[in-house]
């Protein structure tokens, strides 16, 4: 029974995040600018921002539960772990597909810098996919639950602490655009790995 309740609560959190995201994008696209002001709109905007946090939290929690249940298979990179990598790569591809800047591949020739930046931005799907892919590799590298927990906690703490330094550096001049998008917001990314992962 606790497992069933646990699954129901996770699915409810996912459903709530989906509803929040859909209504957020719809209102953002359809709401007249004259109504996009005031304390009510500000409160709605804050609540809307929680949908990505819910998605990221649930994704991390599901990763932890699934890894813990079949630790040896994931640590040895058995078929369940490989299938997980495939799902994460599909999330990554979907994240880029949502920002696809042209109608066909031939139209990429002559694409403006702004449209390239919009296409390469790191959004919530890319951030979640890359973060979880890193955790998959960390499970394989550490092999033991306690070692994994210690390294993951250390990496999470370091990520939070170095975020201000990451924001000071202009990654657009020192890294390829697709990689720089994961390091800082100035390139147009809403969810760079620092601090979101």
N, C-alpha and C positions, 0 to 999 in steps of 0.2 A: 504493500500500500504506500509506503513512503516514496518508493521509486515512481509510482504512478502520479502522486501529488507533485513530486519534483518535476516530472515531465510536463504536466499540465501548467505549472507555474512558469516554466521556461517558455513554453509555447504561447502563453498569454503575454509574456514580456515581449516576445518577438512580434506577435500580432499588434500589440500596442505601438511598438516602434514603427511598424509598417504603416499603420493608420496615421501616426503622427507625421511620418515622412511624406506620405501621399497628400494629406491635407496641407502640409507646409508648402510643398512645391506648387500645388494647385492655387492656394491663396497668393503665394508669391507671384505667380504668373498672371493671375486674373484680378487681383485687388487693385483698384484705382489708387494712384499715388496720394490723392487727397485723404484717403482713409488709412494710409500707412504712417500715421503719426500718433503721438499721445501715449499715455500710460498703458492703456489697454493693448495697443499694438506692441509696445515694448515688452509687456508681460507675455504676450503670445509668442513673440520672437525668441524670448528666453526659453519658454517651454518647447518651442520648435527645435531649438538647439539640443535639447535632451535626447532627441531620437537617435542621433549618431552615437551619443554616449551609451544609450541602452544597447544599440547594435554591437558596439565594441565590447561592452561588458559581458553581454550574453555570449558573444563569440568566444571570448577568453574563458568564460566559465564552462561552456560546452567543450572546448578544447581540453581543459583540465580534467573534467569528468570522464570524457572518452579516453584520454591518455591513461588515466589512472586505472580504468577498468581493464584495459588490454595493454598494460605497460610493456611487457616483453615484446609483443608484436610491433609496437611503435618504436621501441628502442633498437630493435634489430632491422628496422625498415622493411617489415614484412608487407604483404599485399594491402592490409588495411591502412598502413601508413602511406603507401604509394597512392592509394585511392584518395586519401585525404589531400595529398599534394595536388592531385588532379582537380579536386574541387576548389582548392585555393587558387590554382592557376585560372580556373574558369571565372572566379570572382574578380581576379585581376583583369582578365580580358573584358569582362562585362563593364568594369569601371572605366576602361578606356573606350569601349564601344559607346557608352553613354555620352561621351564628349567627342565622338567622331566628327571631324570638322568638314568633311567633304562627302559628296554623293558616291564617288567611285575612287578607286586607287589612283587612276590617272590624274585626278584633280589635286593630288598631293604636290605635283610640280607647281612651283610658284606660290605655294601657300605662305601667307604673311607670317611674320614672327609672332604677332599677337594670337593668331589662330593656332600656331604650333604650340605656344605656351598654354593655351586653353586646353588643347588636346592632351598634353603631357602632364597636366596638373595632377597632383596626388589628392584624390578625393577619399571619402570614407571607405569605399570598397577596396581601393588599392592599399590604403593604410592597413586595413584589417588583414587582407591577403598577405601582404609582405610581412607583417608582424607575426602572423600565425606560421608562415613558412619558416621564419627565423626560429620559432619555437619548435617546429618539427625537427629542424637541424640540431637544435640544442638538446632535444630528447635523445637523438641518435648519438650525439657527441658525448653526453654525460652518462648515459646508460642507467644511472641510478636515480631513484626519486629524490633522495635528499640532496644529492649533488646538483640535480636539475633545479630544485627549489632554491638552493643557495645561489647558483649562478643567475637564475632568472630574477631573483630579488635584487641581486647586485646590479645587473644590467638595467633593470627598471629604475633603480635609484640613480644610477649614473645618467640615464637618459633624462630624468627630471632635473638633475643638477647641471648638466651641460647645455640644456635648452637655451638659457640666456646667451651663452657663448655662441651657439649655433646661429642665433638670430643676428649677432653682430657681424658675422662673416657674409660677404656677398658670394654665395655659392654659384650664382649665374656666371661668374667670370672664371671660376676654378674647377668646374665640373660640367660634364655634358648636361644639356637641358633636362633630359629624362631622369637623370640621377639627382640633379640639383632640386628638382621638384619635391623630392622626398626629404630634403633637409631644411627648407625654409619656406615661409609663407609669402615672401616678397615676389616669388616667381609665379604667383597666382594660385598656389595650392591652399586648399582649405584645411587639409589634414596631413601636414608633414609628419614624419615619424617622430620628430622632436617637437612637442612633448607627447603627441597622441598615442604612440605605440606603448 
